[in-house]
Amino acid sequence: MYLSLALTAFLFSYWFFKKRFRVRPFQLPIDVQTGDIIHAAFGSLLANLSLHGMYVDVMVGVLLYLAYQLSEFAVKHDTIHKDIATFMAGYFGTIIAGGIPL
């Protein structure tokens, strides 16, 4: 869990410094936006719930997330593969980090 929290904090800090100070402290090969941080954080939240045995809440959360993505695609006609991939990276990253004994 701490690994996904650290990754989310890192991406948020990078986005914040890029927007606030108009400088790039280092160059990442991806464009980090606010939505990416929110998708990863939501995936991490659902993974944390599944690690604590709240499977019904996770299923409802995933269904609501997919409904949100499909409605966004219907309205804006944009690509949703990046959002879903970011969500899955946050989810599976938290699952993997939760399985590592510390």
Secondary structure by P-SEA (a helix, b strand, c coil): caaaaaaaaaaaaaaaaaaacccccccccccccaaaaaaaaaaaaaaaaaaacaaaaaaaaaaaaaaaaaaaaaaccccaaaaaaaaaaaaaaaaaaaaccc
